[in-house]
Amino acid sequence: MARAAAVRFSGDEEWMEAAGIMVEVIWHADVAAGLTPLEGRPNCRNHLRYDMNGEVPER
């Protein structure tokens, strides 16, 4: 989350970068909690599918 907060915002590209980082954070938090990643989070799933080209976070 700190990495997302450190992104300098000056346009859409930076917003997309920060949003992608937050989707990764939520993905890994769900996995750590033993939940299905991004279940019940349609905005995050859409961002992953359309803006991150469906690439599952690996970090």
C-alpha positions as CSV (number, residue, x, y, z in Angstrom):
1,M,0.0,0.0,0.0
2,A,2.9,2.3,0.7
3,R,4.2,1.7,-2.8
4,A,0.8,2.8,-4.3
5,A,0.7,5.9,-2.1
6,A,4.2,6.8,-3.3
7,V,3.1,7.1,-6.9
8,R,3.1,10.7,-8.0
9,F,-0.3,11.6,-9.5
10,S,-0.2,13.8,-12.5
11,G,-2.5,12.0,-14.9
12,D,-4.3,8.8,-15.9
13,E,-1.2,6.7,-16.4
14,E,-0.1,7.3,-12.8
15,W,-3.6,6.6,-11.5
16,M,-3.6,3.3,-13.4
17,E,-0.3,2.3,-11.9
18,A,-1.5,3.0,-8.4
19,A,-4.8,1.2,-9.0
20,G,-2.9,-1.8,-10.3
21,I,-0.7,-1.9,-7.2
22,M,-3.8,-1.8,-5.0
23,V,-5.4,-4.7,-6.9
24,E,-2.2,-6.7,-6.2
25,V,-2.5,-5.8,-2.5
26,I,-6.1,-6.9,-2.3
27,W,-5.4,-10.1,-4.3
28,H,-2.6,-11.1,-1.9
29,A,-4.6,-10.1,1.2
30,D,-7.5,-12.3,0.0
31,V,-5.1,-15.3,-0.6
32,A,-3.5,-14.7,2.8
33,A,-6.9,-14.8,4.4
34,G,-7.8,-18.0,2.7
35,L,-10.4,-16.4,0.4
36,T,-11.0,-16.6,-3.3
37,P,-9.0,-13.7,-4.8
38,L,-11.1,-10.6,-5.6
39,E,-14.4,-12.4,-4.8
40,G,-17.1,-9.8,-4.2
41,R,-14.9,-7.1,-5.7
42,P,-16.2,-6.5,-9.2
43,N,-14.2,-3.2,-9.7
44,C,-11.0,-5.0,-8.8
45,R,-11.8,-7.9,-11.1
46,N,-12.6,-5.5,-14.0
47,H,-9.4,-3.6,-13.4
48,L,-7.4,-6.9,-13.5
49,R,-9.2,-8.2,-16.5
50,Y,-9.2,-5.0,-18.7
51,D,-6.4,-2.8,-17.5
52,M,-3.9,-5.3,-16.3
53,N,-4.6,-7.7,-19.3
54,G,-5.7,-10.4,-16.9
55,E,-2.2,-10.9,-15.5
56,V,-2.4,-12.4,-12.0
57,P,-0.1,-10.6,-9.6
58,E,2.9,-12.7,-8.8
59,R,4.7,-10.6,-6.1
